[in-house]
Amino acid sequence: MNKPQLRIGLIGSGFMGKTHIFGFATAARVFDLPVRIELECIADATPELARAAMSRYGFRRHADSWEELAADPGIDVLDITAPNALHRPMAIAGLAAGKHIYCEKPLAVDVTEATEMTKAAELAGVKTQVGFNYLANPMFRLAKKLISEGRIGEIRSFRGIHAEDYMADRAAPWSWRHDSRGGGATADLGSHIIATAEYLIGPIIGVCGDMHTAIQERRTSEGSEVRVNVDDVGRAFLRFENGASGSIEANWMASGQKMQHAFEIYGSDGAITFDQNRLNELRLHETGTDGRTEGFRTLLAGPEHAPYGEFCVAPGHQLGYNDLKAIEIRDFIEAIAEERSEPFNFAAGLRIQRLVEAIKDSTMRARWTDFT
Ligand SMILES: NC(=O)c1ccc[n+]([C@@H]2O[C@H](COP(=O)([O-])OP(=O)(O)OC[C@H]3O[C@@H](n4cnc5c(N)ncnc54)[C@H](O)[C@@H]3O)[C@@H](O)[C@H]2O)c1
């Protein structure tokens, strides 16, 4: 049977652009998708970059600017992997042209922009997705299932961290990530662990934040000194609707940490822990009656943890980071083709943006911010 085609227009070929290209290519081959994915057109910061990316990554065409791509009648999905400050104008232009929008996180630079984007998406009646790819991990889905089945009892506490070290070097140049319009460790990395906390434990109803700038000035690549007015380390205590308490930390100068997206969940009858450094493993402790044999067991990803089996028939052979993007893409594409709700649409992205801003607000006022 001839499947309808879904034509992708991608903006950006940096870190995330490449991950999305991997994701589309893998999803098209690993899953029996309801559509045929076409890598139709790519735009980048300059026409030269776009042309080079087109040939290198196998797009059919390139556009000279993102504006041209957003208005292109030959694409169905506008995929945004540009810096945060560009998400709003790009998404609004794509929505005005009736495109489905796939946008990297964080959704926008602030709540005002994210609200405008969410309203425009609802008005356009198209599908949207924000790139919170860690949630696509089959081991997260297992953790959520174990919690809902009551395997670790009543959930009492959550401790989450997203730490990397790419800003640990004082000499690391000033970049768009240091711009107060959407930058900072809490917006950049904290948004991921906040999304994970709510995915696993449920709605957050209060935050008490503490954000800190450790390196006050950085040099641009041209050599001029710029004052940094975003956080390098952000923390927050959390209260959840279900009565649990918790905390998150976002840290982009945690020397030695390459990808610590990790959580610990403690319940009345056990605990679950995870660390993205070992993304195919979930550690489960179930409180028993024999103290001599109690302890954490390691559950290793395998075909029982869908959709692992679509990638590989053998357990323990492991999925990778790019595979999580392929799963996120499958879920988004199925939402488009089968008129289902998206895994993480703009409204969900707006909620994360509001939580990040609540942490900033609480930090400034040095007190708890209500989030009910
Ligand atoms: N989901 C995740 O795990 C994850 C990881 C890293 C980054 N991100 C997000 O992805 C986005 C991009 O981050 P990155 O690390 O890929 O950045 P990057 O700097 O590596 O890539 C950005 C891309 O956007 C292009 N670009 C810049 N200005 C442009 C313009 N005016 N028009 C068209 N293209 C333009 C650049 O040329 C580059 O190709 C950010 O929103 C970031 O927060 C998400």
The ligand as an SDF file (V2000), in Angstrom:
LIG
                    3D

 44 48  0  0  0  0  0  0  0  0999 V2000
   16.3070   17.8930   23.6100 N   0  0  0  0  0  0  0  0  0  0  0  0
   17.5820   17.9200   23.9320 C   0  0  0  0  0  0  0  0  0  0  0  0
   18.1040   16.9660   24.5070 O   0  0  0  0  0  0  0  0  0  0  0  0
   18.4160   19.1240   23.5520 C   0  0  0  0  0  0  0  0  0  0  0  0
   19.8160   19.0680   23.6230 C   0  0  0  0  0  0  0  0  0  0  0  0
   20.5390   20.1850   23.2030 C   0  0  0  0  0  0  0  0  0  0  0  0
   19.8810   21.3170   22.7370 C   0  0  0  0  0  0  0  0  0  0  0  0
   18.5170   21.3400   22.7100 N   0  0  0  0  0  0  0  0  0  0  0  0
   17.8100   22.5300   22.1950 C   0  0  0  0  0  0  0  0  0  0  0  0
   17.9490   22.5480   20.7830 O   0  0  0  0  0  0  0  0  0  0  0  0
   18.0340   23.9030   20.3050 C   0  0  0  0  0  0  0  0  0  0  0  0
   19.3260   24.0750   19.5060 C   0  0  0  0  0  0  0  0  0  0  0  0
   20.4180   23.7360   20.3230 O   0  0  0  0  0  0  0  0  0  0  0  0
   21.7620   23.1320   19.6810 P   0  0  0  0  0  0  0  0  0  0  0  0
   22.5790   22.6430   20.8180 O   0  0  0  0  0  0  0  0  0  0  0  0
   21.4040   22.1930   18.5770 O   0  0  0  0  0  0  0  0  0  0  0  0
   22.3900   24.4570   19.0860 O   0  0  0  0  0  0  0  0  0  0  0  0
   23.4640   24.5650   17.9250 P   0  0  0  0  0  0  0  0  0  0  0  0
   24.0840   25.9130   18.1040 O   0  0  0  0  0  0  0  0  0  0  0  0
   24.3370   23.3590   17.8530 O   0  0  0  0  0  0  0  0  0  0  0  0
   22.5780   24.5770   16.5960 O   0  0  0  0  0  0  0  0  0  0  0  0
   21.7240   25.6470   16.2720 C   0  0  0  0  0  0  0  0  0  0  0  0
   21.4460   25.6090   14.7780 C   0  0  0  0  0  0  0  0  0  0  0  0
   20.5700   26.7030   14.4700 O   0  0  0  0  0  0  0  0  0  0  0  0
   21.1150   27.4050   13.3440 C   0  0  0  0  0  0  0  0  0  0  0  0
   20.6870   28.7970   13.3510 N   0  0  0  0  0  0  0  0  0  0  0  0
   21.1320   29.8110   14.1340 C   0  0  0  0  0  0  0  0  0  0  0  0
   20.5650   30.9690   13.7750 N   0  0  0  0  0  0  0  0  0  0  0  0
   19.7390   30.6850   12.7330 C   0  0  0  0  0  0  0  0  0  0  0  0
   18.8630   31.4730   11.9050 C   0  0  0  0  0  0  0  0  0  0  0  0
   18.7280   32.7840   12.0760 N   0  0  0  0  0  0  0  0  0  0  0  0
   18.1810   30.8450   10.9300 N   0  0  0  0  0  0  0  0  0  0  0  0
   18.2910   29.5070   10.7360 C   0  0  0  0  0  0  0  0  0  0  0  0
   19.1010   28.7130   11.4890 N   0  0  0  0  0  0  0  0  0  0  0  0
   19.8080   29.2950   12.4750 C   0  0  0  0  0  0  0  0  0  0  0  0
   22.6240   27.2570   13.5150 C   0  0  0  0  0  0  0  0  0  0  0  0
   23.3270   27.5450   12.3270 O   0  0  0  0  0  0  0  0  0  0  0  0
   22.7010   25.7970   13.9070 C   0  0  0  0  0  0  0  0  0  0  0  0
   22.6220   24.9610   12.7760 O   0  0  0  0  0  0  0  0  0  0  0  0
   17.9360   24.7820   21.5440 C   0  0  0  0  0  0  0  0  0  0  0  0
   16.6170   25.2040   21.7090 O   0  0  0  0  0  0  0  0  0  0  0  0
   18.3580   23.8600   22.6920 C   0  0  0  0  0  0  0  0  0  0  0  0
   17.8200   24.2200   23.9330 O   0  0  0  0  0  0  0  0  0  0  0  0
   17.7910   20.2680   23.0870 C   0  0  0  0  0  0  0  0  0  0  0  0
  1  2  1  0
  2  3  2  0
  2  4  1  0
  4  5  1  0
  4 44  2  0
  5  6  2  0
  6  7  1  0
  7  8  2  0
  8  9  1  0
  8 44  1  0
  9 10  1  0
  9 42  1  0
 10 11  1  0
 11 12  1  0
 11 40  1  0
 12 13  1  0
 13 14  1  0
 14 15  2  0
 14 16  1  0
 14 17  1  0
 17 18  1  0
 18 19  2  0
 18 20  1  0
 18 21  1  0
 21 22  1  0
 22 23  1  0
 23 24  1  0
 23 38  1  0
 24 25  1  0
 25 26  1  0
 25 36  1  0
 26 27  1  0
 26 35  1  0
 27 28  2  0
 28 29  1  0
 29 30  1  0
 29 35  2  0
 30 31  1  0
 30 32  2  0
 32 33  1  0
 33 34  2  0
 34 35  1  0
 36 37  1  0
 36 38  1  0
 38 39  1  0
 40 41  1  0
 40 42  1  0
 42 43  1  0
M  CHG  2   8   1  16  -1
M  END
$$$$
